[in-house]
Structure formats: C-alpha cells, structure tokens
Amino acid sequence: MAINKLTEVHLKNYPQTNKGYALSLLADLEAPFSERITLIEKPVPQLKSGQVLVKMLTAPVNPSDLVYLMGKYGLAPVDGAFAGFEGCGIVVAANAGVYGKWLTGKRVAVSALPGEDGVWAEYAITKANYCLPVRKEISDQQAATIIVNPCTSVCLVERAIALGAKALVINAAASQVGKGVIRYAKMRNIKTIATVRSKANVSVLQQLGADSVLLNTDEDFHQQLKEICKSLQARVLLDAVADIDTPTTMACMPNKSTAIVYGRLTETQDPIGGQFSVADVIFRQHKIEGFWLATYIGNAKPWQVLGLSKKVQKLFAEGVFQTDIYGQFGFADFPSALEHYAANKSAGKVILKP
C-alpha cells in the first residue's frame, strides 16, 4: 500500500525526511566508535505491507550495537542505513491490517528489522509484530530496553530449564543480560555461577542473588570454577564472550554440558571469533548452540511474542527487572556518550533521545 492510500490521520503524521545515525562505511575498523557513525538525513520511504512507522522517543546502546559498528555482527552493514537495534516510540502510521491499526497511537517497545534501517533516528520503520505495546507505568528509558536484554535473559533461562539445568554458568555476568539472568533464574529456582572481570562487580552480583561470583582474573579461577560446577552440577553455560572463553569455561564443567552462545564480547578482530574443544565435543559429549533474539521473534507466533513481552513487562513493573541507565543524550552529544559506553558497559545504558 502506498502512502497516499493510508488514512488521513496517518498522512498528517507522516514525515518527509528522517535524521539519524548511520554506520560510516568509510571509517577505519580500528577507529573510535564515535568516528564510526555519521549523522545523516534522508527521505522516509513508503511503508511496505506489514510495516509500521514509529516516532522514536528513546533508544539505547547495547553490546550488539558495538559489535555491529565493529563490522563483526552477523548482519553485513548496509550503506546509508541507520544503526540501533531497539528502542521505544509511538506508532504514527501503519500498513499492517487490523493489528497495525490497533497499534497506531500506542507507545511501543520496538525492535529494528534485521538487515534494514535501525532505530537511532527520529523515525523507524519496522514490522508490526516487532512492536510491543508498553505498560504505562514503565518509563520511556526503561521501555526502550525491554526487548534485547530482558527478553534474551528470560529466553536463555527457559532454554536452560528445557535442557534440564539445575544450575548454570554465565560469563560477562555484570552485563544487563547477566543481571537479568541472575534475577530470573532465582525466581525459577535455578542456581547461578557468575564470572566477571572486575572485582567491583562481585558484591553487586552477590546482592542480586547469584549463588557464586568468581573473578576470572584470579590465579586459581579455573580450579574454583571446576569445583563449584561439580558441586552444583552446572551443565549449561550462557556465553556472551565466545573466542577462547568458551572452551576454557566448558573444560571446567561436567560431561554432557551445553554452551549457549548469544554474544561476542571478545576484542579480537578475527572474523569468526569462536573456538571450541573438539576433544570435549567428541569424548565428553559437550554441545554448542546459538541464540539470537531476532530469530526467535521472527519465528514466533504473535501471541508468543506478546506473551514474552507481557512476562518481561510484569517483571519490570514489579521491580524484578531494572535496566541501569548512565544517561540520556541528544544527537549532538551521542557520539561521545557512545564512546563512554564502549569503555564502561557496566556503568549503565547510554540512551539516545532524538
């Protein structure tokens, strides 16, 4: 359906141009993050069938955004496409049938279309089923963060439960996903073994309810991990780091353990970025699988996505989930804020307010 076939109320809200931050394909991959984005303005395209137009209110920076800017994400950069994978906004136009009409005027958490424009912009175009209506008691800042990290936390814990886990290991556990996993696993009576790089994060995660927090810079880290994994029979690793961390952590875990790789925080420029122990896979029956929320949402039925959203938002409303926020920034200050987040992820989210 072309724009001129949209209803009159939609037309008056339909902008002609859109401004936002796109990945600069001319930037050196070794350049600072602030130099890897460029502020551009371009026409707003017509909505395709099943799509909605969202006026963005807030959009966070996630580790996956940084990996994308580094050119190491699973999606190849698109020239002239806005970056940013999630946010919060108001649906102002729709070409998506009854559901799109129902969404119009509602505040929603929004996920970007994989491989197309992102949400670090004034407006975002995405699929209607990538929009989740948000409860009124959740702020714009928190609403902008309810998809990528909290939904991932819930899905990872529930996958671990499906694998029969009574305890799990999570690396980079001071991340927002890690904190969400610890909170949600505690609700589901799953023990958590958290590994971190910074000593300052040990007490933070202990207070959240982690059953064990290990500092991976300790000389006897691997021996500690091996002993606690044996004691708790932890057979699932939730892996956000990849590279050498996957096989070295799995080596400390019991036979028939599974690594669920959902991220890649390693600093290596290797385009593959993953390793595993062939001997452990063959002789100890270890398994490795991946998780990407975009695939889950893309394959799920609308009621399954809404069910996941309802569960996550209830946890936010009850204070179980809470995203740490460092600050909110406009277009002018966003590049320097992006640089801060890249160096201080545990300090809280950087939020773009167009």
Secondary structure, 3 states (H helix, E strand, C coil): CCHHHCCHHHHCCCCCEEEEEEECCCCCCCCCHHHCEEEEEEECCCCCCCEEEEEEEEEECCHHHHHHHCCCCCCCCCCCCECCCEEEEEEEEEECHHHHHHHCCCEEEEECCCCCCCCCECEEEEEHHHEEECCCCCCHHHHCCCHHHHHHHHHHHHHHHHCCCCEEEECCCCCHHHHHHHHHHHHCCCEEEEEECCCHHHHHHHHHCCCEEEECCCCCHHHHHHHHHHHHCCCEEEECCCECHHHHHHCCCCCCCEEEECCCCCCCCCCCCECCCHHHHHHCCCEEEECCHHHHHHHCCHHHHHHHHHHHHHHHHCCCCCCCEEEEECCCCHHHHHHHHHHCHHHCEEEECC
